[in-house]
Amino acid sequence: MSTVNLSERIPNNVDLTSDRRLRRALEQWQPAFLDWWREMGPVDRAASEVYLRTATSVDREGWANFAYTRMPDYRWGIFLADADPERKIAFGDHRGEAVWQRVPGDYRAALRRLIVIQGDTEPASVEQQRHLGRTCPSNYDLRNLFQINVEEGRHLWAMVYLLHAHFGRDGREEAQALLQRRSGDADHPRILGAFNERTPDWLALFMFTFLTDRDGKFQLHSLAESAFDPLARTCRFMLTEEAHHMFVGITGLARVVQRTGEIMREHDTEDVRSFGVIDLPTFQKYLNFHYSVTLDLFGSELSTNAAASYTSGLKGRFDESGFEDDHRLHHDSWPGLRFEEGAFRRVPVPALNAINERLRDAFIADVETGVGRLNRVLRGLDLDFEIALPHVAFNRRVGLFRELHVTPQGAVLDADAWRRRRHEWLPSESDRAYVGSLMPEALTEPGKFANWIAPPSRGIDGRPVDFEYVRLD
């Protein structure tokens, strides 16, 4: 097991001390990162002591150590899962060969692009969430927000290390650019559309962490299959931290539904806005929006770039070893969803070109499990309302369905009808304003929770729910 050197300026388990040039380059990048964090990281409470989880090693016992830390003092570092000296490439034209420790020249540009895109999502989410501490529904939730923020910062470090260590001058320039783009900036936006959307309230945050971080799970699993072993090892460790982000999402949404359901049952009404909670139709609209935006992150259903990445061994499938095929896919097909002759139907398409669609379908099945959990909360309260995912073609801006105007139920409309009715299915400005009105200011007293959300069933790290997770100045 590789050990983490916590005494260094940049904690790591990649032996930076033996590579003076790389260490010096990363130490020069570090002040720019800290400047970015101070400018674009969490506002107002950045100096508060937070009960944060910090990795001290990459084994099961060491990756989650809890202690009070001021976020500017958080020890961001570089952690790769332990190497497997017997590991072979599991898919593509190089299947069965030894994994690569260095970047093959033929794949240099494509591999750098994959790393840059993944790296760009990490600071983007911090930027999207930086104001949410001002409206947190509890001390517990504020701590979870800050935990996500510092880990997204560390995931940025993970990708920057790969760029510096393996891509020379081009990598150093890309690492600088990761700190220069800004979420939602008109001139220098983040690369992927979902990471330029606003996250103006906590319902949006819970949707983001439930859905968009779940996309991150599937993308990281695919990259963890990479023939480029340093990337695979990096992503395997990142996945241990990503699980908490999705936990915050699904438990946050379940707590919103729980509180709304309690008010509905207590007052025997679906019109709950007058009681200061989030009505379920508005909840459904938020889900529709964030789900459709997240689906766009998977890219086009038919993609020669995704096929090339798979064939080259750069990026595999989610749970690659679980597939009972030849792991090359040159002669395989996949039942792709298409709109043909006025109807949606499954038709056989080349499996290699449908890599993105296949990954997206696995994501959808995973999300449906989470939606089932939300509906169990409602059924437990004897309420006759079912939360549902919209049709996969609903509100799409990327891929084969981007020109269609599709309702959540899958009906295809003309453009005028869609424009007239879109706020039946997507949050209007008044919907967002109402949700925002429930969160006028932060509620930070330990054990107290905003009216619109139920307390969690348990605390963090075995601590009680009313534990002081964030010590405010």
Secondary structure, 3 states (H helix, E strand, C coil): CCECECCCCCCECCCHHHCHHHHHHHHHHHHHHHHHHHHHCCCCCCCCEEEEEECCECCCCCCCEEEEEEHHHCCCCECCCCCCCCCECCCCCCCCCECECCCCHHHHHHHHHHHHHHHHHHHHHHHHHCCHHHHCCCHHHHHHHHHHHHHHHHHHHHHHHHHHHHCHHHHHHHHHHHCCCCCCCCCCCCCCHHHHCCCCCHHHHHHHHHHHHHHHHHHHHHHCCCCEHHHHHHHHHHHHHHHHHHHHHHHHHHHHHHHHHHHHHHHCCCCCHHHCCCCHHHHHHHHHHHHHHHHHCCCCCCCHHHHHHHHHCCCCCCCHHHCCCCCCCCCCEEEEEEEECCEEEEEEEECCCCHHHHHHHHHHHHHHHHHHHHHHHHHHCCCCCCCCCCCCCCCCCCCCCCCCEECCCCCEECHHHHHHHHHHCCCCHHHHHHHHHCCCCCCCCCCCCCCCCCCCCCCCCCCCCCCCCEECC
